């Protein structure tokens, strides 16, 4: 069998992201290649709570009616180091021979009979389609919001009133955004329950999505998991969801809380620089900083500990003067998100007036890709 080198390397890299590190003669350390069509084969990945299948075009298909397995990470290293146009593969019994130009690798493999192949998308409770770039940004915000202040509870995918809300919390920080979704299929019930994936899986999905060059991604909600796929179903990723996830009142923070705008920040880089200076007295990014929004359009940040004090300030557009202590790590994370995924938006700094707490709220306003602006609500702390 012959495959284009770059096509095979691209699929193998995605498989490596989804799979386990290390090596053992177990399916989670291998790729399974199975028959699909005359022009394509299917590449399968199995790694704990993740299963995936990806279509791979072949230039010469001699697979027959039964597939075979290849050691995943070893293939990635071999393909990454070789540079021919075509890769040929031959498997005899448990020995796989891979040739790329004048280079070759012989590897012991496992039987495909022991590999749990990912199945096509079956019955779903709900199927939706979203913009791929916006989904990546929303997922990135949910991931970076877990900064170590509390215990991660996973990332929630929540269809709600016609939009897809993606959020996460660790008990101290709530990261949230809502994106437009097109309904493909529903079970006619009011499907507004959130499906929660563990943080580690969400991080893996985000890394994998960066390698898929697609404009739209479909999300399929099932009884036991989520399935992500492209529109043509040339790839799909099955993920298990958290059983009985801990629920928290996200609506109270996102939809119902009284919001007070403190200031508008038009210079993200200046805000980042000020934060870096104010935290320079400590290497612990979880330490608290004093934040002050003054009437004279100045935002100042400072940190004081037994080593000394560091502080800095810059100009903003003040709406309501305010002072509080907050953790620096989530602020760093949100600013980084805005720099990497932002799209002509403006940073707003506000507070939520709630019965038992007054969190700081950072939001990225004016980015029309989102139905509800990306935001991070941070529990107050003592200095």
N, C-alpha and C positions, 0 to 999 in steps of 0.2 A: 504494500500500500504506500502511496506517495501523497504528501501533504505540503502545501506551501509553508516554508519555514516561518515567515512572520505571522501567518495566521495561527499556526500551531503554538508559537511562543506567546502570542497575545492571550489565547485561551488558557494556556498552561499557567500564565502569571495570575490570571483571575482565579483559577483553581487553587493556586498556592495561597492566595489571600483568604479564600474561604476555608481551606483545609488546616490541618494541624502541622505544627513544626516538629522536627525530629524525624525519626524513622522507626518503623516496626512493620512486620509482615501482617498488617491489618488494613482493612479497606480505607480507613481515614488517612492513610499515608500514600494512597495510590489514586490514579485516574482510571476510570473504566471507559473504554471506547466501545460503543455498540452500534450495530447497523441502524440506519435511518432511511436514507434514500440512495439512489444511484450516485448522486453528486455530493452527498453529505453524510457524515457520521455524527453520532451524538456522544459528547464527552460528559461524564458524570463525576460528581464530587460528593463524598459522604463524610461529614465531620460533626459528630454529636448531634446538636439540634439543627444543623443546616444540611440540606440536600440541594444539589443544583444539577441542571443539565443544560448544555450549550451546544448548539449546532456548529459543526466545523466542516467547511468544504474540503473535498479531497480532489487531487488531480488524477489519481488512479486508484480505483476502489477494488481491492481484492479481499475484502474482509470476509465475505461469505455471510452465513446466517448466525454466526456467533462472534461475539466480541472478545476483548482481552483487556488486561490491566497493565499499566505502566507505573513505575515509581514516580510520584508527582514532583517532588522537589528536585530529584536527580535530573528529571527531564528539563525542568526550568534552568538549572545550572548548565546543562549540556547545550541546550538551544541558545541560551544567552551568550555562551562563549563561542559558538559556531556561527557562520555567516553565509551559508550557501542558500540558493534559491529554494531548494526542495529538500524535504526530509523523507527518507524511506524507512518503513517499519516492517519488521518480520518477527513473528512470535512462534516459537516451536516449543510445545509443552510449557515449561515454566521459565523459558529463557527468551527475553526480548532483545532484539538487535535493532539499534537505531543508527542510521547513517546520515550524515550531513556533509556533503562534499567528500573530502578525504578524511574526515573525522568520523569516529564511530564510538558507540557505547553498547556494551552488553550487560544486561541487568537481570537479576532473578526477580520474577514477578509472582503474583498470586492468581488463583483461578477467578474468572469473572463470576462463577457460580456463587462465590462467597461474598460478592459485592451487592449491597442493596441499591439497585438502580432507582434513580428518581423517576417518578411517573409523570405523565402529562397532567395538566390542570384539569381537575374533575369538577364535581359539584361545589359551588361556592354560595355563601350567604349573601355576599355583596361583592361586586367587582367595579372598580373605578379606574379612571385614567387621569394622570396629572402631568404637568410639565416637569421634565426630568431635572432641569437646572434648579428650579424652585424647590423640588423635593430634596435635592442634595443640600441646599442651603438650610432648609427647615430641619433636616436630620442632623446637620452639622451643629446647629444651635442647641438642639436637644442633647447632643453628645458633650459639647464643651461646657455645658452648664453644670456638669458633675465635676466639681473642682476639689473634692476631698473634704468639704465642710461637714457633710453628713453621710448617710448611707444611701447609695443609689437604689432607686426603686424601678428602674427600667425606663424605656421610652414608649410612650403611649401614642398609638395611631387611632384617632377618634373621629369617625364621621359624625358630624353634628350640624343639623339644620342646613344641609346642603354643601357644607365645606368640610375639608379635612384638617382637623386640629392635630398638631404634632407637639408633644410637650414631655417634659421630664422633671423630676424633682428628687432631691436627696434629703428633703425635710428642712433644708435651709434656703435653697435656691429653687425657683421655678422658672424654667425656660419654656417659652411658648411661641408658636406662630400658627397661622391658619392659611391654607392655600386653596385655590380653586380646584374643584374636582368635577369631572364629567362622569355621570352615572352610566355604567355599562349593563349592570344586572343587579337586581335586588330581589330578595325573597318576599317582597311586598310587606314585610314587617317593618316597623320603625327601627331600623338597625342603627342605634346610637350608642352602643356599648363600645368602650375602648378595648383594643387588643394591645397587649403589652409585651414587648420583647426585652430580654435582658440587655443591659448596657453593653456587654461585650459583643453581643450579636449586632446591635445597632452600630457599633464602631466598625465591625467587619463589613456590614452592608455599605456603610459610607465609603470605605476604601474600595470595595468592589465597584460601586456605581461610578466612581471616577474613571474607570476603564471602559465603561460602556458608552459608546458614542451614539446615543439615541436622544431624540427630542421629547419623546413621551415614554412614560413608564406606567404600567398597569399594576394595581394592587388588588389582590383577591383575598377576601376574608373568608376563612373556613371555620369549622367548629374547633379545630385544634391548632390552627396556625395562620400565618400570612404567607402568601405567594406573590413574589415580585416578578414581573416579566416585561419584555418589550412588546410592542404592538403586534409584530409578526410571530411572536412566540418562538423566536430562534434561541432564546435562553429563558430560563425561569429559576428562581431561587426560593426554596421552601424553608420557612423558619418556624420552629415551635414557639409558642407563646407561653407566658407565665400563667400557671394555674392559680386561680384565686388571687390576682394581684391586689396589693394594698391600694385602696381607693383614697383619693384626697379631694377636697373641694376646690378643684381648679376653677370652676365657674366663679367662685367667690373672689378669687384674685384677678381673673382675666375679664370677666363679663360684668360683675356686679359691684366691685369695689369702687369707692369714691377716689378718683384720681386727681391729684393736684400737681400741675406742671411747675417745676422749680426753675428750670432754665433750658435754653436751647443751645446746643454745642455745634458749631459749624466746622470746627477744625479737629477732626479725630486724631490726627498726628500730634497736635499740641496737647490734647487731653492725655494721650498715651505717654508723651514725654513728661508731663506733669506728674502722672501717676508713678512712672519709673523713678523720678527724682524723689518723690515723697516717700517711697518705700525703700530707698537705697540704704537706710540705716539698719535694715533687717533683711536677711536672706529668706525668711519665712513669709511666703506670699499669703498665708492664711491669717496673718496678723491684721488687726483692725487699723483703719486710717480714719482720721477726722476729716469730714467733708463739710465745707461751708460755702453756701451760695449767698453772696452779699448784694445789697441794694445797688451798689455802684458797678454792677455787671462784672464781678470778679468771682471766679470759682477757685477756692484754695483747698489743697489737700496737704495733710501733714501726718507724720507718724512719730510717736514719742515712746521710747523704752529705756531700759537701763543702760543702753549704749549711747544714747543721745537723742537727737531730733533731726528730722529731715522734712523739708516742706517746699512747696512751689505753688504758683498760681498763674492763671491766665484769664483772658477776657471771654465772657459768654453773654448771652442775652437773658438777663434775669427776669423772671415772672413772679416768683415768690421767694423771698429770702428764707433760708433754712439751714440748720446745722444738725449733724448726726454723725454717729460712728457706723462704719460699714466694713465688711471684709474686702480686702483688695483683690483676692484671687478671682472672684466672679466678675469684677469690673474689668480686670485684665482680659478675661476670657471673652467678654462681650465686645470689647473694643477690637480684639483680634478677629472675631467673627465679622464685624462690620467692615474691617479692612479687606478681608479675604472674599467675602460673599456679598458685600454691599453693592447697591446699584443706584447711585445718585440720591441716596437718602440723607436724612439729617438726624443726628443723635439728640434725643430728648432725655432729660433727667427729671424724674418726678418722685412722688411718694404716694402710697396707698393708705388712706385713712380708714383703718379697719378697727373693729371693736377691741381686739386684744393685742394688736401689733400695728406698727407703721413701717412696712417694708420700703426700701428704696426700689424704684422701678426705672430701669434703663430700657429705652425703646428706640427702634430705628424706623423713623417715620418717612413717608413719601416714596417708598419703594412699591410701585403698583403691582408687582408680582404677587404680593401677599394680600389676602382678604383682611387679616388682622396683622398689624405690624409685629415683626419679631421683637420679643421683649424678654427681659430677665428681671425677676422680682427677688430681692435679696433681703433676708431677715436682718433686722438691726442687731447690733452687738454693742457691748460695752467697750470703752477705750482702755 
